[in-house]
Amino acid sequence: MTAKAPLLAVLAALLAVPALAPAVAKDPPRAPLPQRKPGAAAPPAEPAKAEPPKAAEQTSAALASQGEWRVGPVNALDGTFAYCVAENRFTSGHGLIIARNTPGELNIAVAIPGAQLPQDQRWDVKVQVDEAVREKVAVAMQPDLLVVPQGKDEELFGLLQRGRQLTVLSATDRVAFQLKGTGKALADLKTCAEKAEPAPTKKAAKDKPQTPSKTPFPDALGEILAQAGLREVEPVSFTDVPEEKRPADYAWRLGRVFGGVRERTVGDDATLAALTDEYVGTLKAKCPGKASATLSAAESLQGVEIRTGSVDCESKEESVHVALTFYLTASRLFTTFFHEGPAADAATSNKARDNITTVIRRLAGAPPPRP
């Protein structure tokens, strides 16, 4: 991740869908977008006729931006460049994100405040810039985030730069954004994607002098924690602990919950199932009382397998709950995130696990950098 994340970096990092990533594995029936929650602002009514409304007629109903456009890069799990985003907040709290990678593929994402979209559900939508219309399929990447892949479409990119209004329409809903300031923002976005510098190698990063900071984590880890809502965790230092006795490569505290991450390179014959079963078995063996474990099935994405679970240890002194996220990359890097704490704080541990898993799942879809 970049050291200075854009305003909506959390949303931007979730654009792991075509064209910036492989298609969603499941293809559920496409359905109308659900209506907003009761009490939420109603969308402007759609025109009665099938033809798109004129741009001049739309402008009054479009949401206005609340600030300047922010443009910046987003990196993949290994710290290499993935794509760039331009993002802004609008009145009513909606967010608009436009992402572009080096080959020129586009994604448009809409953050919908208060929405409860079924994750990975698809909908037929129309993306309209002034009078120009594209018929696309949108994907709910999280309950309040809708992503519309565009593929390579320089004509649409130019329209977004020059146009007055962007509208996204479904069978039941409509949201429109004024495109003020997109000329410069999208020019910067294109430059960002085309001139992205390769991330430094591990050796270069290791040789680079480290400067003191509030969170002494690598940039990629710090960004994952921030996107998972763990920006304010308290770092744990292992300065005086021999490396072979450290419980993790990096660790932190979240109230009474102790969290950490450890990664290691494994052989070509190692499987995620075997690695995670071994890890969980070790935890259970250390329990002085009754131990139990739950593990999900492995989830295969582009270049990475993910598995989650938990281990519970019931003892006379105190019951402990450990929430776990595992992933194994195509480059044979096995990573474990854990959050361990009292059973009474299991909800905190599980939420941290689930949030990190969501971030990993989305980032895993980012395409590799071009040679």
Disulfide bonds with the S-S distance in Angstrom:
Cys84-Cys192 1.88
Cys287-Cys313 2.02
